[in-house]
Amino acid sequence: MNNRTLLKYHSYLGLIAGIFLVVMGLTGAVLAFNEDIDEAVFKEYQVEDFSNSLALDRAIETVQNNFPEWEARIVHFKKGESILFNLRLPDSRRFVFVHPLTGQIIANIDANATITKWILKFHYSFFAGVIGRFCVLFVGILFFLSLITGIILYRKVIIKTLLFQVKIKRGHTRNFYSALHRYVGVWALLLNLVLVITGIFLAYKVAKGGLETPNMPELVKLNISVEQSLKNINKEYPDFTPTYIRIPKKSSEAITVNGVFKSDPFYYSQYFNKFLLDYKTGEVIKVSKVSEAGIITRLDSMISPLHFGQYGGFFIKLLYCFIGISGPFLSVSGFVIWYKKKSKIK
């Protein structure tokens, strides 16, 4: 395949993907700051409890009494701060904020109506259900092919571009946009490859999940103190920090405590370390460490942190924001450059 034909395919792939990447790139850029946005939005539901208390057991009892038909997950439980529950039904999500001292409900809001969850759903499905999920997967594959064909096309100038040796002629429109396209493409290449590869895997999981029929949860009353169980875990594993608790949604399941170990690399997900607790006795049934898992599990644990930039601070998130915008720019600008070149040849 000669360069002209490859350029044609590269341009068409970029254009088709670019139409959707405008939406995905812009929403992805916003989602890089989803935790910061949620913190600002949820500020009104936070309390100032100077006693540094954490009435976790009381909070669980209150939530189960008020929402007996919902699956419960505890996503925030720091001392002196509002305890945040993520409640789930097959077609609904709610955020319930509970006072850390009294264990009483502060607020109960529709999770799908929050700005970040609305943007996230738009990002992975275009609000088009299962069809939208598969569409996102297809667009991700197209963008990946566009990046690969771009690497092949510009392989001879990649080093020059990295060293700023490609001249930009401002007086020549096509040369200016062509050089700008190369600079953005080359400098954003590595992270774009990370975003698109991890995005394809995430889109596959989301699309596959859309084909499954979710089951209604059942009420599983806990006969143990979760607070005491966390203390026991901390005593035996002092290097472990719990960050997420799943209350079983079936009587055949266990309480799951997720979190991070101090020795974990920054790119491992918090959800792959698991402590399974018997909800009747509090006994630790199983401990799973991602660092001791197989290579497939460890790679799987990296996908979400690397895709959403969950491993860094403000500047990493800002970098992800700019890279998210670069995808749509590269797709559209690449097609325009090719079309102008084609028109000139005619």
FENKA-V50781 format. One record per residue. N is the residue number from 1. PHI is phi as a letter, one per 40 degrees, with the letter a starting at -180 (* if undefined). PSI is psi in whole degrees, -180 to 180 (999 if undefined). OMEGA is omega in degrees with one decimal (NA if undefined). Layout:
# FENKA-V50781
N | PHI | PSI | OMEGA
N | PHI | PSI | OMEGA
This chain:
# FENKA-V50781
1 | * | 124 | -179.1
2 | c | 170 | -175.4
3 | c | -34 | -178.2
4 | c | -44 | 178.4
5 | c | -42 | 179.2
6 | c | -39 | 178.3
7 | c | -38 | 178.7
8 | c | -50 | 179.6
9 | c | -41 | 179.1
10 | d | -42 | -177.4
11 | c | -44 | 179.7
12 | c | -40 | 176.1
13 | d | -43 | -179.7
14 | c | -40 | -178.5
15 | c | -47 | -179.0
16 | c | -46 | 178.8
17 | c | -36 | -175.1
18 | c | -33 | 179.5
19 | d | -42 | 179.5
20 | c | -30 | -178.4
21 | c | -23 | 175.3
22 | d | -46 | 178.7
23 | c | -49 | -177.1
24 | c | -38 | -179.6
25 | c | -44 | -179.1
26 | c | -44 | 178.4
27 | c | -37 | 177.7
28 | c | -37 | 178.4
29 | c | -39 | 178.1
30 | c | -40 | -177.0
31 | c | -17 | 175.3
32 | c | -24 | -179.7
33 | b | 25 | -174.6
34 | c | -38 | -179.8
35 | c | -39 | 179.0
36 | c | -39 | 179.4
37 | c | -45 | 178.8
38 | c | -41 | -179.9
39 | c | -40 | 179.2
40 | c | -41 | -178.3
41 | c | -38 | -176.2
42 | c | 2 | -176.2
43 | d | -34 | -178.4
44 | c | -16 | 179.9
45 | c | 2 | 178.9
46 | c | 149 | 179.5
47 | b | 160 | 175.1
48 | b | 94 | -179.2
49 | b | 99 | -174.8
50 | c | -5 | 177.0
51 | c | -7 | 177.9
52 | f | 41 | -176.5
53 | c | 167 | 176.5
54 | a | 86 | -178.3
55 | c | 69 | -173.4
56 | c | -45 | -179.8
57 | c | -42 | 179.6
58 | c | -38 | 179.5
59 | c | -43 | 179.0
60 | c | -44 | 179.5
61 | c | -43 | 179.8
62 | c | -47 | -178.3
63 | c | -42 | 179.6
64 | c | -33 | 177.6
65 | c | -35 | -177.8
66 | c | -24 | -179.1
67 | b | 64 | -173.5
68 | c | -23 | -175.3
69 | c | 0 | -174.3
70 | b | 147 | 169.4
71 | c | 136 | -175.3
72 | b | 135 | 173.0
73 | b | 138 | -179.4
74 | b | 115 | -171.6
75 | b | -9 | 177.8
76 | a | 121 | -178.5
77 | a | 63 | 175.8
78 | c | 146 | -178.7
79 | d | 135 | 176.9
80 | g | 2 | -179.5
81 | b | 156 | 179.7
82 | d | 136 | 176.9
83 | c | 129 | -176.0
84 | b | 121 | 176.4
85 | b | 138 | 171.8
86 | b | 107 | -177.8
87 | c | 141 | -172.5
88 | b | 139 | 164.2
89 | b | 165 | -178.6
90 | d | -35 | -176.8
91 | b | 15 | -177.5
92 | a | 153 | 176.0
93 | a | 139 | 177.2
94 | b | 147 | 171.6
95 | b | 126 | 178.4
96 | b | 122 | 180.0
97 | c | 131 | -176.3
98 | b | 140 | -179.1
99 | c | 131 | -176.4
100 | c | -17 | -179.6
101 | c | -49 | -175.1
102 | c | -21 | -177.4
103 | g | 14 | -179.3
104 | c | 152 | -177.1
105 | c | 129 | 178.0
106 | c | -44 | -177.8
107 | a | 152 | 179.3
108 | b | 109 | -174.3
109 | b | 158 | 176.7
110 | c | 114 | -176.8
111 | c | -35 | -178.3
112 | c | -14 | -179.4
113 | c | -9 | 178.2
114 | c | 152 | -173.0
115 | c | -42 | -177.1
116 | c | -39 | 178.9
117 | c | -34 | 176.9
118 | c | -46 | 179.7
119 | c | -41 | 179.7
120 | c | -44 | 179.9
121 | c | -38 | 176.2
122 | c | -38 | -177.1
123 | c | -38 | -174.4
124 | b | -3 | -179.0
125 | a | -6 | -176.5
126 | f | 22 | -175.8
127 | f | 32 | -177.9
128 | b | 24 | 176.4
129 | g | -144 | -178.0
130 | c | -38 | 179.4
131 | c | -42 | 178.7
132 | c | -37 | 179.0
133 | c | -43 | 178.3
134 | c | -30 | 176.6
135 | c | -43 | 177.5
136 | c | -42 | 177.6
137 | c | -44 | 180.0
138 | c | -44 | 179.3
139 | c | -39 | 178.0
140 | c | -42 | 178.2
141 | c | -42 | 178.2
142 | c | -43 | -179.3
143 | c | -38 | 176.6
144 | c | -46 | 178.2
145 | c | -36 | 177.7
146 | c | -41 | 178.2
147 | c | -41 | -179.1
148 | c | -45 | 178.5
149 | c | -33 | 177.2
150 | c | -39 | 178.0
151 | c | -43 | 180.0
152 | c | -43 | -177.9
153 | c | -43 | -172.7
154 | b | 19 | -176.6
155 | d | -30 | -176.2
156 | c | -17 | -176.8
157 | b | 6 | -178.2
158 | c | -48 | -179.8
159 | c | -44 | 179.2
160 | c | -40 | -179.6
161 | c | -42 | 177.9
162 | c | -30 | 179.7
163 | c | 9 | 179.5
164 | f | 39 | 179.5
165 | c | -2 | 175.6
166 | c | 119 | -175.3
167 | c | 143 | 176.3
168 | b | 114 | 179.4
169 | c | 104 | -175.3
170 | c | -27 | -179.0
171 | c | -11 | -179.5
172 | b | 107 | -171.3
173 | d | -52 | -175.9
174 | c | -39 | 178.8
175 | c | -39 | -178.8
176 | c | -51 | -178.3
177 | c | -32 | 177.9
178 | c | -45 | 179.3
179 | c | -40 | 179.1
180 | c | -40 | 177.5
181 | c | -42 | -179.4
182 | c | -45 | -178.1
183 | c | -47 | 179.4
184 | c | -44 | -177.7
185 | c | -45 | -176.8
186 | c | -46 | -177.3
187 | c | -26 | 179.1
188 | c | -1 | -171.5
189 | d | -53 | -174.3
190 | d | -49 | -177.8
191 | c | -33 | 176.1
192 | c | -38 | 176.4
193 | c | -41 | 177.5
194 | c | -45 | -178.4
195 | c | -44 | -174.8
196 | c | -38 | 179.4
197 | c | -48 | 177.6
198 | c | -35 | 178.9
199 | c | -38 | 178.4
200 | c | -44 | 179.0
201 | c | -42 | 178.4
202 | c | -42 | 179.9
203 | c | -37 | 177.4
204 | c | -45 | 179.0
205 | c | -43 | -178.9
206 | c | -44 | 179.7
207 | c | -42 | 178.5
208 | c | -42 | 178.4
209 | c | -31 | 179.8
210 | c | -19 | 179.4
211 | c | -13 | -178.5
212 | c | 148 | 178.6
213 | c | 112 | -178.6
214 | c | 147 | 179.3
215 | c | 147 | 176.2
216 | c | 135 | 178.1
217 | c | 160 | 175.1
218 | b | 154 | -178.9
219 | c | 124 | 176.9
220 | b | 101 | -179.6
221 | c | 130 | -178.3
222 | c | 135 | 179.6
223 | b | 13 | -176.2
224 | b | 171 | 173.4
225 | c | 113 | 177.8
226 | c | -35 | 178.1
227 | d | -46 | -179.6
228 | c | -37 | 178.6
229 | c | -40 | 178.1
230 | c | -37 | 177.5
231 | c | -39 | 178.8
232 | c | -40 | 177.9
233 | c | -44 | -179.8
234 | c | -34 | 179.9
235 | c | -40 | -178.1
236 | c | -30 | -179.9
237 | b | 76 | -177.0
238 | c | -17 | 180.0
239 | c | 7 | -178.9
240 | b | 134 | 176.9
241 | b | 112 | 178.8
242 | c | 138 | -178.0
243 | b | -12 | -172.0
244 | a | 133 | -179.5
245 | b | 129 | 177.4
246 | b | 117 | 173.9
247 | c | 132 | -177.1
248 | d | 140 | 178.6
249 | c | -1 | 174.2
250 | b | 151 | -179.4
251 | c | -16 | 179.5
252 | c | -4 | -176.6
253 | b | 172 | 179.4
254 | b | 166 | 170.7
255 | c | 134 | 179.0
256 | b | 126 | 176.0
257 | b | 117 | 177.2
258 | b | 162 | 177.9
259 | i | -161 | -175.9
260 | b | 146 | 171.5
261 | c | 148 | -177.9
262 | d | -29 | -178.0
263 | c | -5 | -178.9
264 | c | 139 | 172.3
265 | c | 157 | -175.6
266 | c | -21 | -174.6
267 | c | 8 | 175.6
268 | c | 140 | 178.5
269 | c | 146 | 179.1
270 | c | -18 | -173.8
271 | c | 2 | -177.9
272 | b | -8 | 167.2
273 | c | 126 | -173.3
274 | b | 133 | 168.0
275 | b | 119 | 177.8
276 | c | 123 | -176.9
277 | b | 136 | 173.6
278 | c | 122 | -174.3
279 | c | -8 | 177.9
280 | c | -34 | -174.9
281 | b | -20 | -176.5
282 | g | 0 | -178.8
283 | c | 139 | 176.3
284 | c | 113 | -177.7
285 | c | -41 | -175.2
286 | a | 145 | 174.6
287 | b | 123 | 178.9
288 | b | 122 | 177.4
289 | b | 129 | -179.6
290 | c | -30 | 180.0
291 | c | -20 | 179.8
292 | b | 3 | -177.7
293 | c | 173 | 177.9
294 | c | 169 | -175.5
295 | c | -36 | -179.4
296 | c | -45 | 179.2
297 | c | -41 | 179.7
298 | c | -41 | 177.2
299 | c | -40 | 179.0
300 | c | -36 | -178.8
301 | c | -18 | -178.9
302 | c | -20 | -169.1
303 | d | -55 | -176.2
304 | c | -48 | 178.3
305 | d | -41 | -179.0
306 | c | -32 | -178.5
307 | c | -38 | -175.7
308 | b | 3 | 179.1
309 | g | 38 | -176.0
310 | c | 2 | -173.5
311 | b | -4 | -173.8
312 | b | -180 | 179.4
313 | c | -153 | -173.0
314 | c | -43 | -175.0
315 | c | -34 | 174.9
316 | c | -43 | 178.8
317 | c | -39 | 178.5
318 | c | -40 | 176.8
319 | c | -45 | 177.9
320 | c | -36 | 179.1
321 | c | -47 | -179.9
322 | c | -40 | 179.1
323 | c | -36 | 177.6
324 | c | -36 | 179.0
325 | c | -27 | -177.0
326 | c | -32 | -179.3
327 | d | -55 | 176.9
328 | d | -39 | 179.6
329 | c | -47 | -179.0
330 | c | -42 | -178.1
331 | c | -48 | -177.5
332 | c | -46 | -178.2
333 | c | -36 | 178.5
334 | c | -42 | 178.6
335 | c | -41 | 179.9
336 | c | -43 | 179.3
337 | c | -46 | 179.7
338 | c | -43 | -178.0
339 | c | -41 | 178.6
340 | c | -40 | 179.0
341 | c | -41 | 179.2
342 | c | -43 | -179.5
343 | c | -37 | -179.9
344 | c | -37 | 179.2
345 | c | -41 | 177.5
346 | c | 999 | NA
